[in-house]
Amino acid sequence: MKSIKISIPSLIDNIKIVESFIDNAKEKFHINDDIYGNIMISVTECVSNAIIHGNGNNPKKTVNLELKFLDNQLKFIVEDEGNGFDQGALVDPTSPENIEKYGGRGVFIMKHLSDEVSFEEDGRKTVLTFYMS
């Protein structure tokens, strides 16, 4: 198993660093274009959630991002220093009363673009899995 890690302060501008991290991983692990877009959107959305909702935009708190390359899958692990969240309490962004609301679609997007999504440590840690084949 191969692994790469970075830690960033909780500033939304640091999403650029995450994008570069994903671009470098694309080259290093030969990620095909079919899943590259899904990875970019899902991982940057997840890190944005960790910065904004998890760490409350507090630049003294960090977001850790790890990529684990297993046989035929990539696992992106995003971890923040916040209090976590109850995934069961998330509202459905596609229901009529929420369709026009700003925000609230991040987890929905991640679940639809990733092959697997799991929340650990009371929601402070998210694992996004993408199959290579």
C-alpha positions as CSV (number, residue, x, y, z in Angstrom):
1,M,0.0,0.0,0.0
2,K,1.2,3.5,-0.9
3,S,0.2,6.5,1.0
4,I,0.6,10.3,0.8
5,K,-0.5,12.8,3.4
6,I,-0.8,16.6,3.8
7,S,-2.1,18.8,6.5
8,I,-3.5,22.3,5.8
9,P,-4.7,25.2,8.0
10,S,-8.4,25.7,7.8
11,L,-8.5,28.5,5.3
12,I,-10.8,28.0,2.2
13,D,-8.0,29.4,0.0
14,N,-6.1,26.2,0.8
15,I,-8.4,24.3,-1.5
16,K,-5.9,25.2,-4.2
17,I,-3.3,23.0,-2.3
18,V,-5.8,20.1,-2.3
19,E,-6.4,20.5,-6.0
20,S,-2.6,20.3,-6.6
21,F,-2.4,17.3,-4.3
22,I,-5.1,15.5,-6.4
23,D,-3.3,16.6,-9.7
24,N,-0.1,15.1,-8.4
25,A,-1.8,11.9,-7.4
26,K,-3.3,11.7,-10.9
27,E,0.1,11.6,-12.4
28,K,1.7,9.4,-9.7
29,F,-1.0,6.7,-9.7
30,H,-2.1,7.1,-13.3
31,I,-5.7,8.0,-12.4
32,N,-7.8,7.9,-15.6
33,D,-9.9,10.9,-16.7
34,D,-13.1,9.0,-16.1
35,I,-12.8,9.2,-12.3
36,Y,-10.5,12.2,-12.0
37,G,-13.3,14.7,-12.1
38,N,-15.4,12.8,-9.6
39,I,-12.3,12.6,-7.3
40,M,-11.6,16.4,-7.7
41,I,-15.2,17.4,-6.9
42,S,-15.7,14.9,-4.0
43,V,-12.5,15.5,-2.2
44,T,-12.5,19.3,-2.5
45,E,-16.1,19.3,-1.3
46,C,-15.2,17.1,1.6
47,V,-12.2,19.3,2.6
48,S,-14.4,22.4,2.2
49,N,-16.9,20.9,4.6
50,A,-14.1,20.0,7.0
51,I,-12.7,23.6,6.9
52,I,-16.1,25.4,7.1
53,H,-18.3,23.1,9.2
54,G,-15.8,20.9,11.0
55,N,-13.2,23.5,12.0
56,G,-15.4,26.6,11.8
57,N,-12.9,28.4,9.5
58,N,-10.4,28.5,12.4
59,P,-6.9,28.8,10.8
60,K,-5.4,27.4,14.0
61,K,-7.1,24.1,13.3
62,T,-5.9,21.8,10.6
63,V,-7.5,19.4,8.1
64,N,-5.6,16.3,7.3
65,L,-5.8,14.6,3.9
66,E,-4.4,11.2,3.2
67,L,-4.5,9.2,0.0
68,K,-4.1,5.5,0.3
69,F,-3.5,3.6,-3.0
70,L,-4.6,0.0,-2.7
71,D,-4.7,-2.7,-5.4
72,N,-7.5,-1.3,-7.5
73,Q,-8.9,1.5,-5.4
74,L,-8.0,4.9,-4.0
75,K,-9.1,6.0,-0.5
76,F,-9.1,9.7,0.4
77,I,-9.3,10.2,4.1
78,V,-10.2,13.7,5.3
79,E,-10.0,14.5,9.0
80,D,-10.9,17.7,10.9
81,E,-10.6,18.8,14.5
82,G,-14.2,19.7,14.9
83,N,-17.0,18.2,17.0
84,G,-18.3,15.9,14.2
85,F,-21.8,15.7,13.0
86,D,-24.8,13.3,12.9
87,Q,-25.1,12.2,9.3
88,G,-28.6,10.9,10.0
89,A,-29.7,14.5,10.7
90,L,-28.8,15.7,7.3
91,V,-31.7,16.9,5.2
92,D,-32.4,15.6,1.7
93,P,-31.3,18.4,-0.7
94,T,-33.6,17.0,-3.4
95,S,-36.8,17.3,-1.4
96,P,-39.2,20.1,-2.5
97,E,-38.7,22.2,0.6
98,N,-34.9,22.1,0.2
99,I,-34.4,22.3,-3.6
100,E,-34.0,26.1,-3.7
101,K,-31.9,26.4,-0.5
102,Y,-28.3,27.5,-0.8
103,G,-25.9,24.8,0.5
104,G,-26.6,21.5,2.0
105,R,-25.6,19.4,-1.0
106,G,-22.0,18.4,-0.2
107,V,-22.6,15.0,1.3
108,F,-25.2,14.3,-1.3
109,I,-22.6,15.1,-4.1
110,M,-19.9,13.0,-2.4
111,K,-22.2,10.0,-2.1
112,H,-23.1,10.2,-5.8
113,L,-19.6,10.7,-7.2
114,S,-17.7,8.3,-4.9
115,D,-17.9,4.6,-5.1
116,E,-18.1,4.5,-1.3
117,V,-18.4,7.1,1.5
118,S,-18.0,6.4,5.2
119,F,-18.0,8.6,8.2
120,E,-15.9,7.7,11.2
121,E,-15.1,9.3,14.6
122,D,-18.5,10.9,14.9
123,G,-18.2,12.5,11.5
124,R,-14.7,14.1,12.0
125,K,-13.2,11.6,9.6
126,T,-14.6,10.9,6.1
127,V,-13.3,8.1,3.8
128,L,-14.0,8.5,0.1
129,T,-13.3,5.4,-2.0
130,F,-12.9,5.3,-5.7
131,Y,-12.4,2.1,-7.8
132,M,-9.8,2.2,-10.5
133,S,-11.4,-0.4,-12.7
